């Protein structure tokens, strides 16, 4: 793990909900679980998010972050676009895809364009591909590129992304009015070992292994698209 101050501060910035990429508008189906009274207490919430990590985020988004980081480090645009294409193909609910690509485009705009990436670099080429619509520009892919450019290791990038995902879902649960600050913080503490285990497990996975098996979460996401009462975009 790096102890570089700039990389550490970049990890904090990337995992902070203060980063204006629109992640606060996404619940990834959690709102539908609440609407259908499938979450009764803090234990239900922790179990649900742990299942998201093990079955969706880890084998899908963590693999994307790690491989995007590696492709960025190697200057491999073709490999980077292949990660983006694979992630788009295995993300089933339309709202999940939309949330991810909107956040990815915003992150590219804020942090890739903002730091003046040079013409001809893989980062510049990725941004241009997102802008002209030739690649979806998913958030985990953009996250991997930004993290690599800011000096984070692959593991640090995966940990920061997964932590951000968890705090985003916990924040959504709190804003839905079912849980207080103390209960949310207790859930976050309980989920930290799961975050680390999931990231370590999938850090070296090839993009061919990228997949998810979270059928109920995906069904909740699809139902949310047609829900009459919605606070979140997904």
N, C-alpha and C positions, 0 to 999 in steps of 0.2 A: 504494500500500500504506500502511495506517495505521501510525503510530508510537506511537499511544496505548498507555500502559503497561497499562491495564486490559484493553483489547482483546487485546493481545499475551499477557497472562497467561491470559485466557480461552481463547485459541486453544491454548495449551499444555495447559490443563486438559482441554479437549474432545478433544484428540488423544492424551491420555495413557491408557495401559491401566489406570492406577490408578483411572480413573473407573468406578464400580461399576454398569455397565449390562449386564453379562453378555456383553460381546463376546469375552471370553476363552474362552467355551464354543463359539464358532463357528469353523469352518475353511473354510466355503463350498466344500465338496467336496475341499479339499486333502488331508484325511485319506484319502479314497478313492484319490486319485492315489498316495499313499504305500502304501496297502494293496495296490494292484495293481502296485507296483514301476514306476510310470510316471515317477518322478523319481529320477534316478541320482546327480546331483551338484548343486553350487551353480549351475552354468550352466543346468541344466534348471529349477531353482527360479526363477531370475531370469526366464527366458523365459516360464515359466508365469504368474508374477505380472504381468509386462508385458502379456501377452495378456489377463489379467483386466482390467487397467486400460484397455486400448484398446478392448476389445469388450464389456465388461460394466459396469465402474464408471463409465468416462467417459460413454458415451452413455446411461447409465441413471441411476445414483445421483448423478453430478455434476450432471446436468440437474435432478434432483429437488432437490438442495441449493440450486442457484442460483435456481430458480423459487420454492421455498419461502421463501428469503431475500427475494426481490423481493415476494412476496405479503404477507409479514409486514410489510415496510417500508411497503407501500401500505394496510395494514389490510384486505386482501382475503381474507376467510374463504372465500368461494366458490372463489377461485383456489387457495387453499391446499389445500382439500379435493380439488380437481380434480387437483392434483399427487399427492396421496396415493393417490387412486383409480387414476390412470394407472400409478404405480409398482407398485401391487399387481397390476394386470392384466398387466404385462409381466415380472413376476418368476415364472418358471415352477416351479422346484423348491419343493415344500411346505416343506422344511426351511429354505430361504433366506428364505421369507416369514415363517416362524415366528420365526427368529432376529432378523429385522429388526423385526418388530412388538413382540416382547418387549423388545428394547433400546430401541425408540422409546417404549414406555410407561414404561419405567424412567427414561429421560432426561427425559420430560415431568414425571414425579413429582419427580425430584431437582432439576431446574434451573428448570422453569417454575413449578411450584407453590411450590418453595422460595424463590423471590424475590418471592413475593406479587404475582403479576400481577393487575391490576385487573379487576373485573367488567365485561363488555362489550367487553374488548379482544380482538383477534384471537387472541392467545396463550391467553387464558383460554377462549375459545370452542373453540379447537383441543383443549386439554386435556380439556374437557368432552366433546367429540365422541369422543375416544379412550376416555375412561372409560365412556361409555354404549354404545360399540360401533358408533357410526354412521359411523366412519371407521377404517381399519386402524391408523393411527398408526405408519407406517414410520420407522425410525431416521433416514434421510437427511432426511426432511421435518421431524421434530422438531429435528434438528441445524441445519437452515437457519433455523428460527424462533429457536432459542436463540442462534445465532451472530449473527443480525441484532440481537437485543435486547441482546447484550453488546458491540455496537459493531464487530464484524468486517465488513469489506467482503465483497461476494459472492465475490471471488477468494480472499480469506483463508479464508472459510468452506469453499470447495471444496478448497483446498489442505490445510486442517486435517483435513477429513473423509477425503480420499484418502490422506493420510499415515497417518492412524489405521488405515484399511483395510489398508494395506501392512504396517505394523508388527504388526497383528493376525495376518495370514497368516504373516509371518515368525516370530512368536512361536509360532504353532501348529506350524510346521515344526520349530522347535527342540524343543518339548515332545514331539514325536513321536520324538525321539531320532536323527534323521538328520543334523543339522547342529549345529556348534559356534558359540559366540559370535562368533568372528572371521569366519567364513564368512557368518553372518547380517548382520553389520555391513557387510561388503563388498557383499552383495546390496542392502542398503538404500541405500548410497551410489550404486551403479550405477542404481538405480531412481528416484532423485530427479529426474533430467531428464525421465523418462517421466511422473512425477507432474505436473510443471509443464506439460509439453506437453499432456497430456490435459485438465487443468483449463482452460487457455487456449483449447483447441479447442472445448470444450463449454459455456463460460461463458454464452454468449448464446443457446443453443439453446432453442426453444420446447418446451413439454411434448408437443406433437404429434410431436416428433422423438425422444421418449424410447423407447428400444428397446435390446435387447441381441442380439448374435450370438456366442454362446459355447456352441455345441451340446455339445462334449465336457465342458466345465465343468458344464453343466446335467445331462448324463447322469451324471457323477460324483456330483453332488448327489443325484440320484434313486436311484442305486445305494446311496449311503450310507444312505438311509432304511431299507434292508433288510439292511444289513451286519451280520454276526454280531459283529464286533469294532469298537467305537466308543468313542473317547475324547471326541469332540466332539459337540455337538448337531447340527451341520450339516457 
